[in-house]
């Protein structure tokens, strides 16, 4: 009989303990990057977040002999259910010691709650959705993740699969050094220029004086372009506005480009500096002075960037406009002094993007997995 007790955090002290639990798991792991506490507090449902305007979350934690030994969240994504009608619910924010009994008890708690909501399949990890951090790291444990990418101990894969979860989809990150980019660009330069001339495409950076409007336009393109992407659920208007506000200070306008045809935005790509070393230095705490340290002299953080998204509206996706955008971002990156770039994440089912990166010489450096389990 298991001596593990599963509880729901109810008091302020219990919620804080659940929020801070990852520091126990990773205290001796040199590659772990702490989450930003203010952000995770909302995503765990302990503070207001627009994701939960229509969606629901229930968090659980595991205790044994007076010690917390794990946590998990069960997530009912109403937007996903309305879009796919597949009866899928989600788990996320999973952290646990290397003990199958503890993991099983946590997964059971999430499963039972999701079943009570009418769910027939449990999928994850999603923290809490495809528009946030997603996937279990299963390959590439020898380096810290780039900004806004997940990380976990290798033994998590065993805990998840021993419970009966099966692979639903893999996702990859691709890495390259700046001295690889000119060679890659040369390979595709003439094709990109021909596509740009054929469709009379104009590529421009974000307008600094209209930053919020432009960024919301980027997110609108993001929403509309991913319509046919596996598992994607568009962000709500409130989520778009919150994301625009939170990333406004983090983005480098020169590394966010829009493609326009006849003045209409049809595609966008944007990169973010890898702020993770700074987040590690402030231990995930933005206050009282962490926020200033995070943003101070951003040109120092720009040496490593994450190419978060290159999106093209569905009606132009077979036209090669993604190549035009990536061709345009290379000289901007060189000009800004970028030394390394990661393209992440790329779905296993997105054969076009995977093939383009592989042909360009990018190196697949990490693999993440999303799992399903029938309930």
C-alpha positions in Angstrom: 0.0 0.0 0.0 1.4 3.4 -1.0 2.3 5.9 1.7 1.8 8.8 -0.7 -0.9 11.3 0.1 -2.3 13.5 -2.7 -3.6 16.9 -1.7 -5.0 20.1 -3.3 -3.3 23.3 -2.4 -5.8 25.5 -0.7 -4.0 27.9 1.6 -1.6 30.6 0.5 1.3 28.8 2.1 0.5 25.5 0.3 0.2 27.3 -3.0 3.6 28.9 -2.5 5.1 25.6 -1.6 3.8 24.0 -4.8 5.0 27.0 -6.8 8.5 26.7 -5.4 8.8 22.9 -5.5 11.0 22.8 -8.6 13.8 24.4 -6.6 13.9 21.1 -4.6 14.0 18.9 -7.7 16.7 20.8 -9.5 18.9 22.2 -6.7 21.9 20.2 -7.8 21.2 20.4 -11.6 23.6 22.8 -13.4 21.5 22.9 -16.5 18.2 23.8 -15.0 16.8 27.3 -15.6 14.2 28.5 -12.9 10.8 29.6 -14.2 9.8 33.2 -13.8 7.8 33.0 -10.6 5.4 35.8 -11.4 4.4 34.1 -14.7 4.1 30.6 -13.2 1.9 31.8 -10.4 -0.7 32.8 -13.0 -0.3 29.7 -15.2 -0.7 27.4 -12.2 -4.0 29.1 -11.4 -2.7 30.8 -8.2 -3.2 34.3 -9.7 -5.2 35.9 -12.5 -4.3 34.8 -16.1 -6.4 35.3 -19.3 -5.8 31.6 -20.2 -8.3 30.7 -17.5 -11.0 33.1 -18.7 -12.6 30.0 -20.3 -10.2 27.1 -19.3 -9.8 25.4 -15.9 -6.9 24.0 -13.9 -6.7 21.8 -10.7 -3.3 21.4 -9.1 -2.3 18.5 -6.8 0.8 17.8 -4.7 2.1 14.7 -3.2 3.3 14.3 0.5 5.2 11.5 2.1 6.4 11.5 5.7 5.8 15.2 6.0 7.8 16.1 2.8 6.5 17.3 -0.6 7.6 14.7 -3.2 5.8 15.9 -6.3 3.2 18.1 -8.0 1.0 18.0 -11.1 -1.8 20.0 -12.7 -4.9 18.7 -14.6 -6.0 21.2 -17.2 -9.3 21.4 -19.0 -8.7 23.4 -22.2 -12.2 24.3 -23.3 -10.7 26.0 -26.4 -9.2 22.7 -27.5 -12.4 20.8 -26.8 -14.5 23.3 -28.8 -12.0 23.1 -31.7 -11.3 19.4 -31.9 -14.2 17.6 -30.1 -11.8 14.8 -29.2 -12.4 14.6 -25.4 -8.7 15.4 -24.7 -7.7 16.9 -21.4 -4.2 17.8 -20.3 -1.6 17.4 -17.6 1.2 19.8 -16.9 3.7 21.3 -14.4 4.7 17.7 -13.5 7.6 17.5 -11.1 8.5 14.5 -8.9 11.2 12.6 -7.2 12.4 9.4 -8.9 9.7 7.2 -7.5 7.1 5.4 -9.6 4.6 5.2 -6.7 4.7 9.0 -6.4 4.4 9.5 -10.1 1.5 7.1 -10.3 -0.4 8.7 -7.5 0.0 12.1 -9.1 -1.1 10.9 -12.5 -4.1 9.1 -10.9 -5.2 12.4 -9.3 -5.0 14.2 -12.6 -6.7 11.4 -14.4 -9.6 11.2 -11.9 -10.2 14.9 -12.0 -10.2 15.0 -15.8 -12.5 12.0 -16.0 -14.9 13.9 -13.7 -14.9 16.6 -16.4 -15.9 14.2 -19.2 -12.4 13.8 -20.6 -11.5 10.5 -22.3 -7.8 11.0 -23.1 -5.0 12.7 -21.0 -2.3 14.5 -23.0 0.8 16.2 -21.8 2.9 17.7 -20.6 1.4 21.1 -21.5 2.3 24.0 -19.2 -0.6 24.7 -19.7 -1.0 24.8 -23.5 0.7 24.6 -26.9 1.0 28.4 -26.7 3.2 28.1 -23.6 5.9 25.7 -22.7 5.2 22.1 -23.9 6.7 18.7 -24.1 8.9 16.4 -22.0 12.7 16.6 -22.8 13.8 13.1 -23.8 17.1 13.8 -25.6 19.6 16.6 -25.2 20.3 16.8 -21.5 23.9 18.1 -21.8 23.0 21.8 -22.1 20.6 24.3 -20.6 17.5 25.1 -22.6 17.0 28.2 -24.6 14.5 30.9 -23.5 10.9 29.6 -23.0 11.8 25.9 -23.6 11.3 23.1 -21.1 13.8 21.0 -19.2 13.5 18.0 -16.9 15.5 15.2 -15.4 16.1 12.1 -17.7 14.1 9.8 -15.3 10.9 11.6 -16.1 10.5 9.7 -19.3 10.6 6.4 -17.4 8.0 7.7 -14.9 5.6 8.8 -17.6 5.9 5.8 -19.9 5.7 3.3 -17.0 2.3 4.8 -16.2 1.1 3.8 -19.6 1.5 7.0 -21.6 2.3 6.6 -25.3 3.9 9.0 -27.7 1.5 11.4 -29.4 4.0 13.7 -31.1 7.7 14.6 -30.9 9.1 18.1 -31.3 12.6 19.2 -32.1 14.9 22.1 -31.6 17.6 22.9 -34.2 20.8 24.7 -33.4 23.3 26.6 -35.5 26.3 28.9 -35.2 26.3 32.3 -36.9 29.2 31.3 -39.2 26.9 28.6 -40.6 24.3 31.2 -41.6 26.0 32.9 -44.6 26.5 29.4 -46.2 22.9 28.4 -45.6 21.7 31.8 -46.9 23.8 31.5 -50.0 22.1 28.2 -50.8 18.7 29.7 -50.7 19.4 33.3 -51.7 18.4 33.2 -55.3 15.2 31.2 -54.6 14.2 33.6 -51.8 14.8 36.6 -54.0 12.8 35.1 -56.9 9.9 34.4 -54.6 10.0 37.9 -53.2 10.0 39.4 -56.7 7.3 37.2 -57.9 4.8 38.1 -55.2 6.1 41.7 -54.7 6.8 41.0 -51.1 8.0 43.8 -48.8 9.8 42.7 -45.6 10.0 45.2 -42.8 11.0 45.2 -39.1 8.7 46.1 -36.2 7.7 49.8 -36.0 9.1 51.0 -32.7 6.6 53.8 -32.5 3.7 51.5 -33.0 5.2 48.5 -31.2 2.1 47.3 -29.5 -0.1 47.5 -32.6 2.6 45.8 -34.7 3.1 43.0 -32.2 -0.6 42.3 -31.9 -0.5 42.1 -35.7 2.3 39.5 -35.4 0.2 37.5 -33.0 -2.8 37.7 -35.3 -0.7 36.3 -38.1 0.5 33.6 -35.7 -3.1 32.6 -34.8 -4.3 32.5 -38.4 -1.3 30.8 -39.8 -1.3 27.8 -37.5 -4.9 26.8 -38.2 -3.9 23.4 -39.6 -1.1 22.7 -37.0 -1.4 19.6 -34.8 -3.1 20.5 -31.5 -3.0 24.3 -32.0 -5.7 26.5 -30.3 -5.7 30.2 -31.2 -4.9 32.6 -28.4 -7.8 34.7 -27.2 -7.8 38.5 -27.6 -7.0 38.9 -23.9 -4.1 36.4 -24.2 -2.8 38.3 -27.2 -2.8 41.6 -25.4 -1.1 40.1 -22.3 1.5 38.4 -24.4 2.2 41.6 -26.3 2.6 43.5 -23.1 4.9 41.0 -21.5 7.2 40.6 -24.6 7.3 44.3 -25.5 10.3 44.8 -23.3 12.0 41.6 -24.2 11.9 41.8 -28.0 14.5 43.3 -30.3 12.6 45.2 -33.0 15.2 44.5 -35.6 14.8 40.7 -35.1 11.1 40.7 -35.7 10.1 41.0 -39.4 6.8 41.1 -41.2 6.2 40.2 -44.8 3.6 42.2 -46.6 1.9 42.0 -49.9 0.1 45.2 -51.1 0.4 46.5 -47.5 -1.3 43.5 -46.0 0.7 41.4 -43.5 0.9 37.8 -44.8 3.8 36.4 -42.7 6.0 37.1 -39.7 9.1 35.8 -38.0 10.5 36.9 -34.6 13.4 36.0 -32.4 14.1 36.6 -28.8 17.4 36.8 -27.0 18.2 33.9 -24.8 17.5 35.5 -21.4 17.9 32.2 -19.6 21.4 32.9 -18.1 20.0 36.1 -16.6 16.9 34.4 -15.3 19.2 31.9 -13.6 21.2 34.7 -12.1 18.0 36.3 -10.6 16.7 32.9 -9.6 13.4 33.5 -11.4 12.5 36.4 -9.2 11.7 39.7 -11.0 11.3 41.7 -7.8 12.6 43.8 -6.3 15.5 44.2 -8.7 15.5 41.1 -11.0 13.5 42.9 -13.7 16.2 45.5 -14.1 18.9 42.9 -14.2 17.0 40.9 -16.8 16.7 43.8 -19.2 20.0 45.7 -18.5 22.2 45.9 -21.6 20.2 43.6 -23.8 22.9 43.7 -26.4 24.8 41.3 -24.2 22.0 38.8 -24.1 21.5 38.9 -27.9 24.6 36.7 -28.6 22.2 33.7 -28.5 18.7 34.0 -29.9 15.8 31.7 -30.2 13.9 31.8 -33.5 10.5 31.3 -31.9 8.2 31.4 -34.9 8.1 31.8 -38.6 4.5 32.0 -39.7 2.7 32.5 -43.1 -1.0 32.8 -43.7 -2.5 29.5 -45.0 -3.2 30.9 -48.5 0.5 31.7 -48.9 2.1 28.7 -47.1 3.1 26.9 -50.3 4.6 30.0 -51.9 7.9 30.0 -50.1 7.4 33.2 -48.1 8.9 31.5 -45.0 12.1 31.3 -46.9 11.9 35.0 -47.8 11.5 35.8 -44.1 14.4 33.7 -42.9 16.6 35.0 -45.7 15.8 38.5 -44.5 16.5 37.8 -40.8 20.1 36.5 -41.4 21.8 39.9 -42.1 19.8 41.4 -39.2 21.2 38.7 -36.9 24.7 39.2 -38.1 24.4 43.0 -37.7 23.2 42.5 -34.1 26.1 40.4 -33.2 24.3 37.1 -32.8 26.6 34.1 -32.4 24.2 31.2 -31.9 20.6 30.5 -32.9 18.0 27.9 -32.0 15.0 27.2 -34.1 12.4 25.7 -31.7 10.2 24.0 -31.5 9.4 22.1 -34.8 6.7 19.5 -34.8 7.6 16.0 -36.0 4.6 16.2 -38.4 5.9 19.5 -39.9 8.0 17.8 -42.5 8.5 20.9 -44.6 10.1 22.9 -41.8 12.2 20.0 -40.6 13.4 19.3 -44.1 14.4 22.9 -44.7 16.4 23.2 -41.5 18.1 19.8 -42.1 19.0 20.8 -45.6 20.3 24.1 -44.4 22.7 22.3 -42.1 21.1 23.1 -38.7 21.8 20.5 -36.0 18.9 18.8 -34.2 20.1 19.3 -30.6 17.0 18.4 -28.4 13.9 16.3 -28.7 10.7 16.8 -26.7 7.7 14.5 -26.5 4.0 14.9 -25.9 2.2 11.8 -24.6 -1.4 10.5 -24.7 -3.1 8.0 -22.4 -6.6 6.8 -22.9 -8.8 7.1 -19.8 
